[in-house]
Amino acid sequence: MRVAIIGSGPAGFYAAEALLKRTDVAVDVDMFDRLPTPFGLVRGGVAPDHQKIKAVTRVFASTAARPTFRFLGNVRLGQDVTVDELRRHYHQIVYATGNESDRRLGIPGEGIERCTPATVFVGWYNGHPDYRHARFDLSVRRAAVVGNGNVAVDVARILLRTRAELERTDIAAHALEALRESQVREVYLLGRRGPAQAAFSPAELRELGTLEAADPVVDPADLAGLSDPAPGGNLEILRAFAARRPRPDARKLHLRFLVSPTEVLPDAAGAVAGLRLERNRLETRADGSVAARGTGETEVLEVGLVLPAVGYAAERIAGVPFDEKARVVANEDGRVVDPVRRTVFPGEYVVGWARSGPQGLIGEHRRASANVVAHMFADGAGLEARALPPRHAIDELLRARGVRPVSFVDWARLDEVEVARGARRGAPRDKLVDVAAMLAILGERE
């Protein structure tokens, strides 16, 4: 059986792991990625000060070391190879393309100067090639991060880290240089629902209390009457923050709840000067879920930078069914389906955030990907009898188009370069952020 996996993030690698562990069927896996570097969200999304989480790449490297696995980086689906061509060269296809787009606030003023989606900020500080030329004006004193998920917490934390804290991470060199000169001293983390409904994890929230030069600020009134369902949960941590005495010279991280931005306000030059906020109240729906409803009461929060972190969404892949409402590849439990008729596309599957939307921690996708692989084997009986071109035919097709696929051995060479660069500043690595530069290094090594 020959399988193509599109995307080299955690869900893709977990699918490859499950495929290659089978002993009843011999499986060849070709994993494609548009970048020369593997690991997807772990490299481009996990915050640079979370090195323990990034250690999962060792598990992925062990999968890549299997003799029937190949990594073909620097190959763009839809540009260098089409979905139809993959269908001719592989028995099955797994889409593991993640969520590369962002969701928007949909309010007046969104998109003016100094209002930029957090997805861009995250890609910028993580050295993602797509965002290496992004620019952020950090000369302002106050910033707002809209959202109450882990990404919002990451963004706020990176904004408030000291130079010394950041230098010990694998943050991109261009971001480190800019953040060294940052004048941001206060960050507002804004949630539309209450503290009990916040989506950030206790581990992420607790970390905000360990910043070297910044203090979390919580209004005790926001926590009145709330009971934490489990010890060590978010409410317990927030109460501890509320009881702390802020250091007079520390930067401040204000955690605010039950507010929704309704307008981004510009200054005379057209850049962010503030956010108009509406106060919310909570309503319990018939199904027991809690929704935030506006009260009509508004205020203006004076900030010079706005970073909305209200979610991610999948991008449409040409030739692949797409669910416009959920913003994911149309699927039923990982089987790709027509979005209207819900009929199955034989031999095509989806894993990770491209299947479910942006939910679940990295490790949780291991079981989910294995479940989809179980569907693949249940559906694939006899598929291996379908004649395919030789495995190397896909390489010849790419070479004929002037595409230089990057192998996992090539990545190991780039990895060595990044680690050596990072050692000069005492960091885990200093990332290469330009695809042309990566390919040039590989050409020199050859």
C-alpha positions as CSV (number, residue, x, y, z in Angstrom):
1,M,0.0,0.0,0.0
2,R,1.3,3.5,-0.9
3,V,0.0,6.5,1.0
4,A,0.6,10.2,0.5
5,I,0.3,12.4,3.6
6,I,0.0,16.2,2.9
7,G,1.4,18.1,5.8
8,S,4.2,17.3,8.2
9,G,2.7,18.5,11.5
10,P,1.9,16.4,14.5
11,A,-1.3,14.9,13.1
12,G,0.4,13.9,9.9
13,F,3.3,12.3,11.7
14,Y,1.0,10.5,14.1
15,A,-0.9,9.1,11.0
16,A,2.4,8.0,9.5
17,E,3.4,6.3,12.8
18,A,0.1,4.4,12.9
19,L,0.4,3.4,9.2
20,L,4.0,2.2,9.5
21,K,3.4,0.2,12.7
22,R,1.1,-2.2,10.9
23,T,2.5,-5.7,10.4
24,D,-0.3,-7.2,8.3
25,V,0.2,-4.8,5.3
26,A,3.4,-3.3,3.9
27,V,3.0,0.4,3.7
28,D,5.1,3.1,2.0
29,V,4.5,6.6,3.2
30,D,5.5,9.8,1.3
31,M,4.9,12.9,3.4
32,F,4.7,16.2,1.5
33,D,5.1,19.7,2.9
34,R,5.2,23.1,1.2
35,L,8.1,24.1,3.4
36,P,11.6,22.6,3.5
37,T,11.2,22.1,7.2
38,P,9.0,19.5,8.9
39,F,6.9,19.5,12.1
40,G,4.3,22.0,11.2
41,L,2.7,23.6,14.3
42,V,5.4,22.4,16.6
43,R,7.9,24.5,14.7
44,G,5.8,27.3,13.5
45,G,3.1,27.6,16.2
46,V,4.4,26.4,19.6
47,A,5.7,29.3,21.5
48,P,9.6,29.6,21.6
49,D,9.6,29.5,25.4
50,H,7.9,26.1,25.4
51,Q,10.9,23.9,24.5
52,K,9.6,20.9,26.4
53,I,6.6,20.7,24.1
54,K,8.9,20.8,21.1
55,A,10.7,17.7,22.3
56,V,7.9,15.7,20.7
57,T,9.9,16.1,17.4
58,R,12.1,13.3,18.6
59,V,9.1,11.0,18.3
60,F,8.5,12.2,14.8
61,A,12.1,11.8,13.8
62,S,11.9,8.1,14.9
63,T,9.0,7.7,12.5
64,A,11.0,9.4,9.7
65,A,13.8,7.0,10.2
66,R,11.8,4.0,9.1
67,P,13.0,2.8,5.7
68,T,9.5,3.0,4.1
69,F,9.0,6.6,5.0
70,R,10.0,9.6,2.8
71,F,9.8,13.3,3.5
72,L,9.3,15.5,0.4
73,G,9.6,19.1,1.6
74,N,9.5,22.2,-0.6
75,V,6.6,20.7,-2.6
76,R,3.5,22.8,-3.0
77,L,0.2,21.0,-3.5
78,G,-1.7,22.7,-6.3
79,Q,1.4,24.3,-7.7
80,D,4.2,21.6,-7.9
81,V,1.8,18.7,-7.9
82,T,-2.0,18.4,-8.2
83,V,-4.5,16.4,-6.2
84,D,-5.4,14.4,-9.3
85,E,-1.7,13.5,-9.8
86,L,-1.5,12.3,-6.3
87,R,-4.6,10.2,-6.8
88,R,-2.8,8.5,-9.7
89,H,0.4,7.8,-7.8
90,Y,-1.0,6.7,-4.4
91,H,-3.6,4.2,-3.1
92,Q,-4.7,6.6,-0.4
93,I,-4.2,10.3,0.5
94,V,-4.3,11.8,4.0
95,Y,-4.7,15.6,4.3
96,A,-2.9,16.9,7.4
97,T,-2.7,20.6,6.3
98,G,-3.8,22.1,9.6
99,N,-5.3,25.5,10.0
100,E,-3.3,28.2,8.3
101,S,-5.9,30.9,8.1
102,D,-7.3,33.0,10.9
103,R,-10.8,33.9,12.0
104,R,-11.6,37.6,12.1
105,L,-13.5,39.8,14.6
106,G,-15.7,41.3,11.9
107,I,-15.9,44.8,13.5
108,P,-15.3,48.3,12.1
109,G,-11.6,49.3,12.0
110,E,-10.2,45.8,12.0
111,G,-7.2,45.7,9.8
112,I,-6.0,49.3,10.3
113,E,-2.4,49.9,11.1
114,R,-1.3,48.2,14.3
115,C,-4.3,45.8,14.3
116,T,-2.9,42.5,13.0
117,P,-4.2,38.9,13.5
118,A,-2.3,37.0,16.2
119,T,-1.6,34.3,13.6
120,V,0.7,36.7,11.9
121,F,2.4,37.7,15.1
122,V,2.9,34.0,16.1
123,G,4.3,33.2,12.6
124,W,6.6,36.2,12.8
125,Y,8.2,35.4,16.2
126,N,8.4,31.7,15.3
127,G,10.3,32.4,12.1
128,H,7.7,31.0,9.7
129,P,8.9,32.0,6.2
130,D,5.5,33.3,5.3
131,Y,5.7,36.0,8.0
132,R,9.4,36.9,8.1
133,H,8.7,40.3,6.5
134,A,5.9,41.2,8.9
135,R,6.4,44.4,10.9
136,F,5.0,45.3,14.3
137,D,5.2,48.7,15.9
138,L,6.2,48.0,19.4
139,S,6.8,51.6,20.3
140,V,3.4,51.8,22.0
141,R,2.9,51.4,25.8
142,R,-0.3,49.4,25.8
143,A,-1.5,46.4,23.7
144,A,-4.7,44.3,23.6
145,V,-4.8,40.6,22.8
146,V,-8.4,39.6,22.0
147,G,-9.2,36.0,23.0
148,N,-9.0,33.7,25.9
149,G,-7.3,30.6,24.4
150,N,-3.8,29.3,24.7
151,V,-2.6,31.2,21.6
152,A,-3.8,34.5,23.2
153,V,-1.9,33.6,26.4
154,D,1.2,32.8,24.3
155,V,1.1,36.1,22.5
156,A,0.6,38.1,25.7
157,R,3.5,36.2,27.4
158,I,5.9,36.8,24.5
159,L,5.1,40.5,24.6
160,L,6.0,40.8,28.3
161,R,9.1,38.5,28.4
162,T,12.3,40.3,29.2
163,R,15.2,40.4,26.7
164,A,17.1,37.8,28.8
165,E,14.1,35.5,28.9
166,L,13.7,35.6,25.1
167,E,17.3,35.2,24.3
168,R,17.2,31.7,25.9
169,T,14.5,30.5,23.5
170,D,14.5,29.7,19.8
171,I,12.6,32.9,18.9
172,A,13.4,34.1,15.4
173,A,16.3,36.6,15.3
174,H,14.3,39.3,13.7
175,A,11.6,39.1,16.4
176,L,14.2,39.0,19.2
177,E,15.8,42.2,17.8
178,A,12.4,44.0,17.7
179,L,11.2,42.8,21.1
180,R,14.5,43.8,22.7
181,E,13.4,47.4,21.9
182,S,9.7,47.0,22.7
183,Q,8.1,49.7,24.8
184,V,5.0,47.7,25.6
185,R,4.5,47.8,29.4
186,E,0.8,46.8,29.7
187,V,-1.1,44.0,27.9
188,Y,-4.9,43.5,28.2
189,L,-6.1,39.9,27.6
190,L,-9.8,40.2,26.7
191,G,-12.3,37.5,27.0
192,R,-16.0,37.7,25.8
193,R,-17.2,35.2,28.4
194,G,-16.4,34.8,32.1
195,P,-13.4,33.3,33.9
196,A,-15.1,30.0,34.3
197,Q,-15.5,29.7,30.5
198,A,-12.0,30.7,29.5
199,A,-10.4,28.3,27.0
200,F,-6.8,28.6,28.2
201,S,-5.4,25.6,30.1
202,P,-4.4,25.8,33.7
203,A,-0.7,25.1,32.8
204,E,-0.7,28.1,30.4
205,L,-2.4,30.4,32.8
206,R,-0.2,29.4,35.7
207,E,2.9,30.3,33.7
208,L,1.8,33.9,33.6
209,G,2.6,34.1,37.3
210,T,6.3,33.2,36.7
211,L,7.3,36.0,34.3
212,E,10.5,37.7,35.5
213,A,9.3,41.3,35.1
214,A,5.5,41.2,34.6
215,D,2.6,40.7,37.0
216,P,-0.9,39.3,36.2
217,V,-3.7,41.6,37.3
218,V,-7.2,40.2,38.0
219,D,-10.1,42.1,39.5
220,P,-11.4,40.0,42.5
221,A,-15.0,41.1,41.6
222,D,-14.7,39.1,38.4
223,L,-14.4,35.9,40.5
224,A,-17.1,36.6,43.1
225,G,-19.6,33.8,43.5
226,L,-17.7,31.4,41.2
227,S,-16.7,27.9,42.3
228,D,-13.9,25.9,40.6
229,P,-15.0,22.4,39.7
230,A,-11.5,21.0,40.2
231,P,-8.6,21.9,42.5
232,G,-5.7,23.6,40.6
233,G,-8.0,24.8,37.9
234,N,-8.2,28.2,36.2
235,L,-10.4,29.9,38.9
236,E,-8.0,28.8,41.7
237,I,-5.1,30.3,39.7
238,L,-6.9,33.5,39.0
239,R,-7.8,33.9,42.6
240,A,-4.1,33.6,43.5
241,F,-3.3,36.3,40.9
242,A,-6.0,38.6,42.3
243,A,-4.6,38.2,45.8
244,R,-1.0,39.1,44.7
245,R,0.4,42.6,45.3
246,P,1.8,43.8,41.9
247,R,5.3,45.0,41.9
248,P,5.4,48.8,41.3
249,D,8.0,48.6,38.6
250,A,6.7,45.5,36.8
251,R,4.9,45.3,33.5
252,K,1.3,44.5,33.8
253,L,-0.9,41.8,32.2
254,H,-4.6,42.7,32.8
255,L,-6.9,39.7,32.5
256,R,-10.4,41.0,31.7
257,F,-13.6,39.0,31.2
258,L,-17.1,39.6,29.8
259,V,-16.1,42.2,27.2
260,S,-16.3,42.1,23.4
261,P,-14.6,44.6,21.1
262,T,-17.1,46.4,18.9
263,E,-14.8,48.8,17.1
264,V,-11.1,49.5,16.6
265,L,-10.6,53.2,17.0
266,P,-8.0,55.0,14.9
267,D,-5.8,58.0,15.7
268,A,-5.3,61.0,13.4
269,A,-2.8,59.0,11.3
270,G,-5.2,56.0,10.9
271,A,-3.4,53.7,13.3
272,V,-4.9,52.0,16.4
273,A,-5.6,54.4,19.3
274,G,-8.1,52.2,21.2
275,L,-10.8,49.6,21.3
276,R,-14.5,50.2,22.0
277,L,-15.6,47.4,24.3
278,E,-19.1,46.3,25.1
279,R,-19.8,44.7,28.5
280,N,-21.4,41.2,28.3
281,R,-23.5,39.1,30.6
282,L,-23.8,35.3,30.5
283,E,-27.0,33.5,29.4
284,T,-27.5,29.8,29.8
285,R,-28.9,28.1,26.7
286,A,-31.5,25.3,26.6
287,D,-28.7,22.7,26.1
288,G,-26.9,24.0,29.2
289,S,-24.1,25.8,27.4
290,V,-23.3,29.4,28.3
291,A,-23.3,32.3,25.8
292,A,-22.2,35.9,26.2
293,R,-24.7,38.6,25.4
294,G,-24.0,42.3,25.0
295,T,-25.6,44.7,27.5
296,G,-25.2,47.9,25.5
297,E,-22.8,49.3,28.1
298,T,-19.6,50.4,26.4
299,E,-16.2,51.8,27.3
300,V,-13.1,52.8,25.4
301,L,-9.8,51.0,26.2
302,E,-6.8,53.1,25.1
303,V,-4.3,50.8,23.4
304,G,-1.9,51.3,20.5
305,L,-1.7,47.7,19.3
306,V,-4.4,45.1,18.8
307,L,-3.8,41.4,18.2
308,P,-7.0,39.4,17.7
309,A,-6.5,35.7,18.7
310,V,-10.0,34.4,18.1
311,G,-9.2,31.2,16.3
312,Y,-7.8,29.4,13.2
313,A,-9.4,28.0,10.1
314,A,-8.4,25.6,7.4
315,E,-7.7,26.9,3.9
316,R,-9.4,25.4,0.9
317,I,-7.4,22.9,-1.2
318,A,-8.1,22.9,-4.9
319,G,-10.0,19.7,-5.8
320,V,-10.7,18.7,-2.2
321,P,-14.2,19.0,-0.6
322,F,-14.4,21.9,1.8
323,D,-17.0,22.6,4.6
324,E,-17.5,26.4,4.4
325,K,-19.4,26.6,7.7
326,A,-16.9,24.7,9.8
327,R,-13.9,25.9,7.8
328,V,-12.4,22.4,7.6
329,V,-12.0,19.7,4.9
330,A,-15.5,18.2,4.6
331,N,-15.4,14.8,6.4
332,E,-17.2,12.2,8.5
333,D,-14.9,11.1,11.3
334,G,-11.8,11.6,9.1
335,R,-13.3,10.2,5.8
336,V,-13.4,13.0,3.2
337,V,-17.0,13.5,1.9
338,D,-18.9,15.7,-0.4
339,P,-20.0,18.7,1.7
340,V,-23.6,18.5,0.4
341,R,-24.4,14.9,-0.4
342,R,-22.0,13.6,2.3
343,T,-20.9,10.8,0.0
344,V,-17.5,9.4,0.7
345,F,-14.5,10.2,-1.5
346,P,-12.8,6.7,-1.6
347,G,-9.2,6.6,-0.5
348,E,-9.1,10.2,0.9
349,Y,-8.9,11.1,4.6
350,V,-8.1,14.0,6.8
351,V,-6.5,14.3,10.3
352,G,-5.7,17.0,12.8
353,W,-7.1,20.5,12.7
354,A,-8.0,20.2,9.0
355,R,-10.5,17.6,10.2
356,S,-11.7,19.0,13.5
357,G,-10.8,22.7,13.6
358,P,-8.4,24.2,16.1
359,Q,-9.0,22.0,19.1
360,G,-7.0,19.5,21.2
361,L,-3.5,19.6,22.4
362,I,-0.7,18.1,20.3
363,G,-0.6,14.7,22.1
364,E,-4.4,14.2,21.8
365,H,-4.0,13.9,18.0
366,R,-2.1,10.7,18.3
367,R,-5.2,8.7,19.1
368,A,-7.4,10.7,16.7
369,S,-4.9,10.0,13.8
370,A,-4.7,6.3,14.7
371,N,-8.5,6.2,14.6
372,V,-8.5,7.6,11.0
373,V,-5.8,5.1,10.0
374,A,-8.0,2.3,11.3
375,H,-10.7,3.6,8.8
376,M,-8.1,3.5,6.1
377,F,-7.3,-0.2,6.6
378,A,-11.0,-1.0,7.0
379,D,-11.7,0.7,3.7
380,G,-8.6,-0.3,1.8
381,A,-8.9,-4.1,1.5
382,G,-7.7,-5.0,-2.0
383,L,-6.7,-1.4,-2.9
384,E,-3.0,-2.5,-3.0
385,A,-3.9,-4.5,-6.1
386,R,-4.5,-1.3,-8.1
387,A,-1.5,-0.8,-10.3
388,L,0.4,2.5,-9.7
389,P,3.4,4.1,-11.4
390,P,6.7,3.3,-9.8
391,R,7.3,5.1,-6.5
392,H,10.1,7.2,-8.0
393,A,7.8,8.4,-10.7
394,I,6.6,11.2,-8.5
395,D,10.2,12.3,-8.1
396,E,10.7,12.4,-11.8
397,L,7.5,14.4,-12.2
398,L,8.7,17.0,-9.7
399,R,12.2,17.2,-11.2
400,A,10.7,17.8,-14.6
401,R,9.0,20.9,-13.2
402,G,12.2,22.2,-11.6
403,V,11.1,21.3,-8.1
404,R,13.9,20.4,-5.6
405,P,12.3,18.2,-2.9
406,V,13.9,18.3,0.5
407,S,14.5,15.0,2.2
408,F,14.6,14.3,5.9
409,V,18.4,13.9,5.6
410,D,18.4,17.3,4.0
411,W,16.4,18.6,7.0
412,A,19.0,17.1,9.4
413,R,21.6,19.3,7.7
414,L,19.5,22.4,8.1
415,D,18.9,21.4,11.7
416,E,22.6,21.2,12.4
417,V,23.0,24.7,11.0
418,E,20.2,26.1,13.1
419,V,21.5,24.5,16.3
420,A,25.0,25.8,15.6
421,R,23.7,29.3,15.0
422,G,21.6,29.2,18.2
423,A,24.6,28.1,20.3
424,R,26.2,31.5,19.6
425,R,23.6,33.2,21.8
426,G,23.0,30.3,24.2
427,A,19.7,29.3,22.6
428,P,18.4,25.9,21.4
429,R,18.5,27.1,17.8
430,D,18.4,30.2,15.6
431,K,16.0,29.4,12.8
432,L,16.5,29.8,9.1
433,V,13.5,31.8,7.9
434,D,14.1,32.1,4.2
435,V,13.3,29.2,1.9
436,A,15.9,30.3,-0.7
437,A,18.6,30.5,1.9
438,M,17.7,27.0,3.1
439,L,18.0,25.6,-0.4
440,A,21.2,27.5,-1.0
441,I,22.7,25.9,2.1
442,L,21.7,22.4,0.9
443,G,23.2,23.2,-2.5
444,E,26.5,24.2,-0.9
445,R,26.5,21.0,1.2
446,E,25.9,18.9,-1.9
